[in-house]
Every structure is written in structure tokens, then in C-alpha cells.
Amino acid sequence: MTNPSFVPPARNGIGPSCIGLPAGAWPTTLDFLVERFTAVPRHVWHQRMVDGDVVDEHGRILSPNNPYQGHLRVYYYRTVPNEPRIPFDEVILFQDEQLIVVDKPHFLPVMPSGGYLNETVLVRLKQKLGIDTLVPIHRIDRDTAGLVMFSVQPETRAHYHALFSQRTVKKTYEAIAPWRDDLKMPLTRESRMVEAGHFMLQHEVSGAPNAVTHLDVLEVQGALACYALNPVTGKRHQLRVHMAALGLPILGDGLYPTLTPEGQIDYDNPLQLLAKSIKFTDPVTGQIRHFESQRQLALRPSATSAPNWATA
């Protein structure tokens, strides 16, 4: 007897990916997967099926010749050949039965995506702690360092997600960027942000604001300053877009205002953006939670007149 709620277990900390099959006339499930995921060659999907790594929502292993059936969930295990080690480590700052708080380094993604699978905070934590139920409550960019929270228990996860959807969490970021003495601080940047026509980028357009950030300056030394950023909303790349729009591009930003060619990662020049602190009332325990990143931003060695902030 099949189980319609079946979800394959994680393997070495890596859970299966899932896709819903739409109505359609593909001869086989393999044909659909090859057409849907153009970056994955047919022979890779074929081998995954031969190895039993593609199953449906009833737990049935799908073979390369399996006839296509729409309105069905399909699970598969993804692999990333020759995935390079990211030479920086996450640090666990807090852990209890409900919550894990991690201090993430620059360059390490939170979740598996694209060419990153094992080298992500989520998979590293699952492998280290043996907790397959971990799910990030929120995310920060791969380029950004600092605090990320993970839910441990599925039963209480919605309460923690609500903290962010209801905007009851106070988040503070720090960023190093040029100093403009013609901008009066503190200030609030409100704008409408949408995708910019490139899958990596966002930009501001006219219309009702959907992105709000409060900014203040913490320290000024020469042509550079350290800023405190408090996002009210959580749009993708919001802080980077707002800073660039103000003429304050964050040091080390490979996206704004200029897109760096893909694959050019410079470990010596990280984005100078840090998720520094987070504060909220724990929805399960009622306690006031306040976490601080132990990392500090650094300036590029070439910035000889720069302030002497310590490296992360």
C-alpha cells in the first residue's frame, strides 16, 4: 500500500529536491525532467533513475521508461560534481530544542542552490549535528556574513516564520561604504524594487514602495564609513540596492552597481556587509532573544587610508 505523504529521507544531511509534475503529454517522466532542467544532461537524469534516486510521492522508484503522469510530486537527489570546499567555517552561537543560531562566514550559501550543495550552512549543520529537520527561518545572501536562524522542530516552525512575516524582528546590519557628507543621517530609503531583467539582479522603479531601510552612520574615517542598516522589509538584495542607489555602494559588492562576470570569486575581497544583530521575543518560550555576530568587517588591503576594522 502506497503512502501519499511519503517524503524520502535525507542522505548524509542532504534532503531530496521536489518538483510537481504539471498536466502534459511528455512520453516519460525522464523526457519531462530533461526538458524542465536544461542544465542537467539526459544521461545524468537517466543514471539517477537507474540508481533509484528519483521517486514519486507514493515512494515508487521511477525508471527511465516510466510513463509520464501529471499532477504528481516527484523527489530526486541532486549532486554537484567536483564541488569545491569553501575555506571558511560557520560558528554555532546558540542551540536549544527549538532554535539554532549560526554566525555565517562570507561566501558560504545558507541553502543548496545551483553549484552549491554540501558547501552550505544547512547541509554542514545537518551533517555535524545529525538533525535532519533543520530549516532556515530566514536567509541572507551567500556574499553576506553574519546571523542566520534555523528551526529545529516542525511543530513550532510556523511561529518563528511569523516573526519575519509580521515584522516583529529587529535586524541590524553593518556595512562599509563611501562617506557622503551631503547626506543627512539618519535617513530612510523607501522604494519599489523588482527584478532587473537578469536573474541575479534587482533594481528600483517608480511606484508604491515595497522596500524600506533605515540607515545611520556608526563611524567615519576619511573617504569611508561604517553604516548601521535596519531593514523594515525583506526584499532580495534590498540593502545592496538601497546603498548603491544612494551613491554608497558597499565595498566588495560584485553585483551593484556593476555585475561581475559569473565565477570570479575573490576570497580576499568579501562583500563588506554583516548581519550583526537580531532581537525578538521568542514565540515559544516568551523570552527576549538578542544575538550578536562575533564577526567584524574588514577593508581591502589596498585602502591605505581606511579605518582599521578587524577582519572577519
Secondary structure as GFF3:
##gff-version 3
##sequence-region A 1 312
A	DSSP	beta_strand	17	21	.	.	.	ID=ss1
A	DSSP	alpha_helix	29	36	.	.	.	ID=ss2
A	DSSP	alpha_helix	42	50	.	.	.	ID=ss3
A	DSSP	beta_strand	54	56	.	.	.	ID=ss4
A	DSSP	beta_strand	72	76	.	.	.	ID=ss5
A	DSSP	beta_strand	91	95	.	.	.	ID=ss6
A	DSSP	beta_strand	99	104	.	.	.	ID=ss7
A	DSSP	alpha_helix	121	129	.	.	.	ID=ss8
A	DSSP	beta_strand	135	136	.	.	.	ID=ss9
A	DSSP	beta_strand	145	151	.	.	.	ID=ss10
A	DSSP	alpha_helix	157	165	.	.	.	ID=ss11
A	DSSP	beta_strand	170	178	.	.	.	ID=ss12
A	DSSP	beta_strand	187	195	.	.	.	ID=ss13
A	DSSP	beta_strand	202	205	.	.	.	ID=ss14
A	DSSP	beta_strand	211	221	.	.	.	ID=ss15
A	DSSP	beta_strand	224	231	.	.	.	ID=ss16
A	DSSP	alpha_helix	238	245	.	.	.	ID=ss17
A	DSSP	beta_strand	273	281	.	.	.	ID=ss18
A	DSSP	beta_strand	288	292	.	.	.	ID=ss19
###
